[in-house]
């Protein structure tokens, strides 16, 4: 999906992604902040703040490079109280 943000957004908002954003992503969702930090092992830590109709969430991803390109290797999201 490199460069195909529409397809990537659709996948993240569906249960097919396997990472759970379908719990809170909706048509009104907006990413208000994103920061990518390289790790010593060649992976990246990506932190995003997402504002949705259900509240504000912080999403953290570990992204690694594989044979097919970059992919999410680990992920968690928390709702801001």
C-alpha positions in Angstrom: 0.0 0.0 0.0 3.0 2.3 -0.3 1.6 5.8 -1.1 -2.0 4.6 -1.2 -3.3 6.4 1.9 -7.0 5.8 1.1 -6.4 2.0 1.1 -4.2 2.2 4.2 -6.8 4.2 6.1 -9.6 1.7 5.1 -7.5 -1.2 6.3 -6.6 0.4 9.6 -10.3 1.1 10.3 -11.4 -2.5 9.5 -11.2 -5.6 11.6 -9.0 -7.1 8.7 -6.1 -5.0 10.0 -5.8 -7.1 13.1 -4.7 -4.2 15.1 -7.9 -3.0 16.6 -8.5 0.6 15.3 -12.0 -0.4 14.3 -12.9 0.0 18.0 -12.6 3.8 17.7 -11.8 5.0 14.1 -14.8 6.7 12.5 -15.6 9.0 9.6 -14.8 12.0 11.8 -11.3 10.8 12.9 -8.3 13.1 12.5 -4.7 12.5 13.1 -3.5 15.6 15.1 0.1 14.6 15.7 2.5 12.0 14.4 6.1 11.4 15.4 8.5 8.7 14.0 11.6 7.9 15.9 14.3 5.4 14.6 15.4 2.7 16.9 18.9 1.3 17.1 17.7 -2.1 15.6 16.5 -0.5 12.4 12.8 -0.4 13.4 10.8 2.8 14.0 8.6 3.8 16.8 5.6 5.8 15.5 3.4 7.7 17.9 0.1 9.3 16.7 -2.6 11.2 18.4 -6.0 10.5 16.9 -9.1 12.5 17.7 -12.4 10.7 17.0 -16.1 11.1 17.9 -15.4 8.6 20.7 -12.5 10.6 22.2 -8.8 11.2 21.8 -6.4 8.2 21.5 -2.6 7.8 21.5 -1.5 5.0 19.1 2.0 3.6 19.2 3.4 1.4 16.5 6.7 -0.4 16.0 7.4 -0.5 12.3 10.0 -2.8 10.8 11.2 -3.5 7.2 10.6 -6.9 5.7 11.0 -8.4 2.3 7.7 -6.7 1.1 8.6 -3.3 2.6 7.7 -1.7 6.0 5.0 -3.2 8.1 3.6 -2.8 11.6 5.3 -5.3 13.9 3.7 -4.2 17.2 1.0 -1.9 18.2 -1.1 -0.5 21.0 -3.6 2.3 21.6 -4.8 4.0 24.7 -7.7 6.4 25.2 -6.8 9.7 26.8 -8.8 10.2 29.9 
